[in-house]
Amino acid sequence: MWLIILISLFAIFVWTLIAPLQLQIDTRIPEVRLRWITVGKAKLVYEQEKWWLRISVLFFSKEWDLATMSHKKKKKIRKVEPKKSTKKSRWLRRLFNMGKSFRVTRWQLAVDTGDDIKNAWLYQLNFYPAFRHHLNINFFDENYLFLQIRNAPWRLIYALMK
C-alpha cells in the first residue's frame, strides 16, 4: 500500500519536472499566456478596456482586474544599503545559461513602417529562406508579433546548477 503511494507521488514529482512550460505572446489579440502543460495556465488579456489576469491550476480558476490590484496601499520600505557581492558574475552566467535553455517554437512578425519606400526596401526580406514563413513586410498597415517559447522545469534547474 505505502509502496504504491510513494511510487505515485514520485511519478507526479517527475511529471512536474518533465511537463513543458510554454509562453505565448500574441499582439493581435493583446494576450500573454503562460502554460505549464497538464498543470495550469495563466493568461494576461486586454478585454473591455481593462487588463485581466486569469489563472487556472488543475481544478481551481480565478480572475483579477489588474487596475484594482495596482491601487492597493503600499507599505513603507526601509532603505537597506545593498551589500557588495563578489558572486555577481556567477549569477549572470547562470541567468545566461537559463536564457539559453528556452526554445522558440513559433514566431511571426508583420511589419508596416508607414513609409512605402522603406517597405519596398525591406520587402525582399520576405523571400529570405530563414524568414520565409515568419516575417511579413507589408503595405497594409498590419503590425503584429506572435511568439511561442517552450522550456521544461528540469532544463531550468539544470541550467541554474551548471
Buried (B, 14 or more C-beta within 10 A) or exposed (E): EEEEEEEEEEEEEEEEEEBBBBBBBBBEEEBBBBBBEEEBBBBBBEEEEEBBBBBBEEEEEEEEEEEEEEEEEEEEEEEEEEEEEEEEEEEEEBEEBBEEBBEEEEBBBBBBBEEEEEBEEBBEBBEEEEBEEBBBBBEEEEBEEBBBBBBBBBBBEEBEEE
